[in-house]
Amino acid sequence: MTTPAAARRARQLEERRSQIVGAARTLAETEGWDAVTIRRLADAIEYSQPVLYGHFPQGRTEIVTAVALEGFEELATALAPSADVPVASDAERVRALVTAYLGFAERHPATYDAMFLLPVLVPFASDETPAIVRAGFEAIEGALYGLDDPPADLPTTAEVLWGAVHGIVALRRAGRFPATHQEERVETLVRLVVR
């Protein structure tokens, strides 16, 4: 049985952990990940560096991992409606999925980097991959499964679609794609997926 004091302490620890992750995310989104150091975070939340290490013993990489996990949860939430929303056509369903993904990446570039570019402490593409990390991919699969004529090899099609959308994000952010023609890219991708 948990005592009220123990429950309060657990709640305070979780609140402090969330505060650290929130501060890291804000700092990364405004100044980039290079600005996210244990010292800067300690100053931002007005706790000592040992307190941060008490919550995140593996330091910055563990904090980046926590930001990435939050991002995966938010991405899954952003993509989920595309599988269930009533739409008039398969093309609209895929367009909604692609647009939601691109929108998430554009609104949260540093979080997206934590999810896909920076070293994190979670495995990918294995049986040990956390459910929240798999949820975004499952949302992509769900949208494709909901098509009137779903692909014969749905998991591979979902991987290729994910790779294509991720490629658009990466190439746009690196300045390799011009800011123009984004709508045309989306429509071309929709045509490639919807038969």
C-alpha positions as CSV (number, residue, x, y, z in Angstrom):
1,M,0.0,0.0,0.0
2,T,1.3,3.4,-1.0
3,T,1.3,6.1,1.6
4,P,0.2,9.6,0.8
5,A,3.7,10.8,1.4
6,A,5.2,8.2,-1.0
7,A,2.5,9.1,-3.6
8,R,3.3,12.8,-3.3
9,R,7.0,12.1,-3.6
10,A,6.5,10.0,-6.8
11,R,4.3,12.7,-8.3
12,Q,6.9,15.3,-7.5
13,L,9.6,13.2,-9.1
14,E,7.5,12.7,-12.2
15,E,6.8,16.4,-12.4
16,R,10.5,17.3,-12.1
17,R,11.3,14.7,-14.8
18,S,8.7,16.2,-17.1
19,Q,10.1,19.7,-16.3
20,I,13.6,18.6,-17.4
21,V,12.3,17.0,-20.6
22,G,10.2,20.1,-21.3
23,A,13.1,22.4,-20.8
24,A,15.3,20.3,-23.0
25,R,12.7,20.3,-25.7
26,T,12.2,24.0,-25.6
27,L,15.9,24.7,-25.6
28,A,16.4,22.3,-28.5
29,E,13.6,23.8,-30.5
30,T,14.7,27.4,-30.0
31,E,18.6,27.0,-30.1
32,G,19.3,23.5,-31.4
33,W,20.5,20.4,-29.7
34,D,24.0,21.7,-29.3
35,A,22.6,24.2,-26.8
36,V,21.2,21.4,-24.6
37,T,23.7,20.6,-21.9
38,I,23.2,19.4,-18.4
39,R,24.4,22.8,-17.1
40,R,22.0,24.8,-19.3
41,L,19.1,22.5,-18.2
42,A,20.0,22.8,-14.6
43,D,20.0,26.6,-14.9
44,A,16.7,26.6,-16.8
45,I,14.8,24.6,-14.2
46,E,16.7,26.0,-11.2
47,Y,18.0,22.6,-9.9
48,S,21.5,21.4,-9.5
49,Q,23.3,19.2,-12.1
50,P,23.3,16.2,-9.6
51,V,19.5,16.5,-9.4
52,L,19.3,16.1,-13.2
53,Y,21.6,13.2,-13.1
54,G,19.4,11.7,-10.4
55,H,16.6,11.6,-12.9
56,F,18.7,10.9,-15.9
57,P,21.8,8.9,-14.8
58,Q,22.9,8.5,-18.5
59,G,22.9,12.3,-19.0
60,R,22.1,14.1,-22.2
61,T,21.5,10.9,-24.2
62,E,18.9,9.7,-21.8
63,I,17.2,13.1,-21.9
64,V,17.2,13.1,-25.7
65,T,15.7,9.6,-25.5
66,A,12.9,11.0,-23.3
67,V,12.2,13.8,-25.8
68,A,12.2,11.3,-28.7
69,L,9.7,9.0,-26.9
70,E,7.4,12.0,-26.3
71,G,7.8,12.8,-30.0
72,F,6.9,9.3,-31.0
73,E,3.7,9.5,-28.9
74,E,2.8,12.8,-30.4
75,L,3.5,11.6,-34.0
76,A,1.3,8.5,-33.5
77,T,-1.5,10.8,-32.2
78,A,-1.1,13.1,-35.2
79,L,-1.2,10.2,-37.7
80,A,-4.0,8.1,-36.1
81,P,-6.9,10.1,-37.5
82,S,-5.8,9.4,-41.0
83,A,-6.7,5.7,-40.5
84,D,-10.1,6.4,-39.1
85,V,-11.4,9.7,-40.5
86,P,-14.2,9.2,-43.0
87,V,-12.8,10.3,-46.3
88,A,-14.2,10.2,-49.8
89,S,-11.3,8.4,-51.4
90,D,-8.1,6.4,-50.8
91,A,-6.1,9.3,-52.1
92,E,-7.6,11.6,-49.4
93,R,-6.7,9.1,-46.7
94,V,-3.0,8.8,-47.9
95,R,-2.8,12.6,-48.4
96,A,-4.1,13.2,-44.8
97,L,-1.4,10.8,-43.5
98,V,1.4,12.4,-45.5
99,T,0.3,15.9,-44.6
100,A,0.0,15.1,-40.9
101,Y,3.5,13.6,-40.9
102,L,5.1,16.5,-42.8
103,G,3.3,18.9,-40.5
104,F,4.5,17.3,-37.4
105,A,8.1,17.3,-38.6
106,E,7.8,21.0,-39.6
107,R,6.3,22.1,-36.3
108,H,8.8,20.1,-34.1
109,P,12.2,20.0,-36.0
110,A,14.4,19.4,-32.9
111,T,12.0,16.7,-31.5
112,Y,12.0,15.1,-35.0
113,D,15.9,15.1,-34.9
114,A,15.8,13.4,-31.5
115,M,13.4,10.7,-32.9
116,F,15.3,9.9,-36.1
117,L,18.8,11.5,-36.2
118,L,20.3,11.6,-32.7
119,P,21.6,8.7,-30.7
120,V,18.9,7.3,-28.3
121,L,18.7,4.5,-25.9
122,V,15.9,2.5,-27.5
123,P,16.2,-0.2,-30.1
124,F,14.5,0.1,-33.5
125,A,13.2,-2.6,-35.8
126,S,13.4,-5.4,-33.2
127,D,11.2,-7.2,-30.7
128,E,12.5,-4.9,-28.0
129,T,11.3,-1.7,-29.7
130,P,9.0,0.1,-27.3
131,A,5.3,0.1,-28.2
132,I,5.2,3.9,-28.4
133,V,8.0,3.9,-31.0
134,R,6.1,1.3,-33.1
135,A,2.8,3.3,-32.7
136,G,3.7,5.8,-35.5
137,F,4.6,3.1,-37.9
138,E,1.4,1.2,-36.9
139,A,-0.6,4.4,-37.7
140,I,0.9,4.4,-41.2
141,E,0.0,0.7,-41.6
142,G,-3.5,1.4,-40.3
143,A,-4.1,4.1,-42.8
144,L,-3.0,1.8,-45.6
145,Y,-5.0,-1.1,-44.2
146,G,-8.1,1.2,-44.4
147,L,-7.8,1.7,-48.1
148,D,-10.4,0.2,-50.4
149,D,-7.7,-1.6,-52.2
150,P,-4.9,-2.0,-49.6
151,P,-1.4,-3.0,-50.9
152,A,-0.7,-6.8,-51.1
153,D,2.5,-6.4,-49.0
154,L,1.2,-3.8,-46.5
155,P,4.2,-3.8,-44.1
156,T,6.7,-3.2,-46.9
157,T,4.5,-0.5,-48.5
158,A,4.2,1.2,-45.1
159,E,8.0,1.1,-44.7
160,V,8.5,2.6,-48.2
161,L,5.9,5.3,-47.6
162,W,7.5,6.2,-44.2
163,G,10.9,6.3,-45.9
164,A,9.7,8.5,-48.7
165,V,8.0,11.0,-46.3
166,H,11.1,11.0,-44.1
167,G,13.2,11.7,-47.1
168,I,11.0,14.6,-48.1
169,V,11.5,16.0,-44.5
170,A,15.2,15.5,-44.5
171,L,15.8,16.9,-48.0
172,R,13.6,20.0,-47.4
173,R,15.4,20.7,-44.1
174,A,18.8,20.3,-45.6
175,G,17.9,22.7,-48.4
176,R,18.1,20.0,-51.1
177,F,14.5,20.5,-52.0
178,P,13.2,24.0,-52.6
179,A,10.4,25.2,-50.4
180,T,8.1,25.3,-53.4
181,H,6.4,22.3,-55.0
182,Q,5.6,20.6,-51.6
183,E,2.0,20.0,-52.7
184,E,3.2,18.4,-55.9
185,R,5.5,16.1,-53.9
186,V,2.6,15.1,-51.7
187,E,0.4,14.4,-54.7
188,T,3.1,12.4,-56.5
189,L,3.6,10.3,-53.3
190,V,-0.2,9.8,-53.1
191,R,-0.3,8.6,-56.7
192,L,2.5,6.1,-56.1
193,V,0.7,4.6,-53.1
194,V,-2.9,4.6,-54.3
195,R,-3.5,2.3,-57.2
